[in-house]
Amino acid sequence: MKSQYEFEIKEGYLQFNLTGRYDKGEFLSFPEMLKARCEKEGIFKILINGLEVKGSNLSTADRYFIGERIGLIMQNRIKIAVVWPEKSIDKFAETVALNRGGDMLVVGDYEKAVNWLLRSD
């Protein structure tokens, strides 16, 4: 396993903290695990904190496949905010997830992510 993670239960959302090195296979497995954990906890908002991930500048193909997987698995039932290193954000994964029925925001600012996540629409 190249990346490490831990869950934290916060006020109104679940936080998924990632560290270590980006690995496509691991990242593609996360949406199912996140969905299962959200269902177990009865919390349907999750913040993915990837600020400490090394190798965060993903290829366009990886962004596509991860965004697609998130959109198809979460199906607008789980709201996801992703905090990612600003220099590596291009919004492609977010756009793909939204186009597949997901509810996701990718930003470089933790507070902005929390505010969006907790905002009631």
Secondary structure, DSSP 8 states (H G I E B T S, - for coil): --EEEEEEEETTEEEEEEEEE--HHHHHHHHHHHHHHHHHHT--EEEEEEEEEES----HHHHHHHHHHHHHHHTTTSEEEEE--GGG--SHHHHHHHHTT-EEEEES-HHHHHHHHH---
